[in-house]
Amino acid sequence: MNEKKSDNAQWLLTFLHSAVTDKLCTKISCTTCGARKFRVRLAAETQEAFARYDRKEIQRKALQFDRGGDSDIVFMLTESFAQVSPPKSDQLRMRDAAMLLLFDLDRIFLHGGDQFLLDEMLGKSWAGDVLAAMRARYEIDEQRRRDQALRANPKFVQAERERKKAERNKLHLARVARKEERLRKWLDSNAKKEALLPTSTLIDEKSEGSY
Ligand SMILES: [Zn+2]
């Protein structure tokens, strides 16, 4: 069973390996070639693997992923991807190819209306980790884009200027407060020194009064 599972994934690992070795373009949204060679070869390899696959099993599983025409082949590809576990030394080299495949799968799943089924199916696999990193990266890029858009907005620039001014003002007030505090302490300690004499006279007055 386990042997069969790894067999199911082996074809995809071999494909990713050959894509790297043959230096196929794996650029997401490549404007020169559209990563055509990679996509064409993957489609052919996927068809071949699909022909070897246990159809009954895949059809049963694909029922929960019924998204029309190519559901079961996409399901098989994703399931294979979840089982791909390249050696550590290859992981970095294969990353771009994996990202391109994830990018395509994500679009297919999104189109099928299931935003997180891909993440769910890949789980804690290598592909799942790469996908999670892509999503995190996307979040960072999105935030950066929002920040830049805000910075380019005159209203934001004005608000930011006022925020900084208020910040400087707050610091200034804090400095003034600390200065006043030091002055007060200094005056207090001086007052205590001076109070040494009046205190003794006070006692004298008191003792005089008790007579
Ligand atoms: Zn290209």
Residues whose N, C-alpha, C, O or C-beta is under 5 A from the ligand:
A	BS01	ZN	C25 K27 C30 T32 C33 G34 A35
